[in-house]
């Protein structure tokens, strides 16, 4: 049986690795979307979305961490599909495809890494 501290350190490592790779992959997309949020008043509310989502996740963190771990295996496929779509979107410069790729990557990663991830996504 694996100790709780070892499971926690593995989980932290996986999240850190995912966050680093996602940030590197989606850096151009985030830069473009931030520019749109700052320059276009119709989309200026967008800058409030990431902190709001972070707060909602933080508020539910105890419920997420307490539940049993059951990975959603198709999440790996969705994550790979999202990353592949991001490569194509960055080569073509399509912002919409980058957004779809980000959503697919996040749903797949959340579904696979977080316990009962599919329920969290729904």
ChimeraX attribute file (.defattr): number of C-alpha atoms within 10 A of each C-alpha:
attribute: neighborCount
match mode: 1-to-1
recipient: residues
	/A:1	3
	/A:2	6
	/A:3	7
	/A:4	9
	/A:5	9
	/A:6	10
	/A:7	11
	/A:8	11
	/A:9	11
	/A:10	12
	/A:11	14
	/A:12	12
	/A:13	12
	/A:14	13
	/A:15	16
	/A:16	12
	/A:17	12
	/A:18	15
	/A:19	12
	/A:20	11
	/A:21	13
	/A:22	15
	/A:23	13
	/A:24	10
	/A:25	17
	/A:26	18
	/A:27	12
	/A:28	15
	/A:29	22
	/A:30	15
	/A:31	10
	/A:32	11
	/A:33	17
	/A:34	15
	/A:35	12
	/A:36	16
	/A:37	16
	/A:38	14
	/A:39	11
	/A:40	10
	/A:41	10
	/A:42	10
	/A:43	13
	/A:44	14
	/A:45	11
	/A:46	14
	/A:47	14
	/A:48	10
	/A:49	10
	/A:50	10
	/A:51	10
	/A:52	11
	/A:53	11
	/A:54	10
	/A:55	12
	/A:56	11
	/A:57	14
	/A:58	11
	/A:59	11
	/A:60	11
	/A:61	11
	/A:62	10
	/A:63	10
	/A:64	17
	/A:65	12
	/A:66	9
	/A:67	11
	/A:68	10
	/A:69	14
	/A:70	14
	/A:71	18
	/A:72	19
	/A:73	13
	/A:74	13
	/A:75	22
	/A:76	19
	/A:77	16
	/A:78	21
	/A:79	23
	/A:80	17
	/A:81	16
	/A:82	25
	/A:83	21
	/A:84	13
	/A:85	20
	/A:86	26
	/A:87	17
	/A:88	15
	/A:89	19
	/A:90	16
	/A:91	9
	/A:92	11
	/A:93	14
	/A:94	13
	/A:95	17
	/A:96	11
	/A:97	19
	/A:98	25
	/A:99	19
	/A:100	15
	/A:101	25
	/A:102	21
	/A:103	15
	/A:104	22
	/A:105	25
	/A:106	19
	/A:107	21
	/A:108	25
	/A:109	26
	/A:110	23
	/A:111	26
	/A:112	23
	/A:113	21
	/A:114	22
	/A:115	20
	/A:116	19
	/A:117	21
	/A:118	19
	/A:119	10
	/A:120	14
	/A:121	12
	/A:122	7
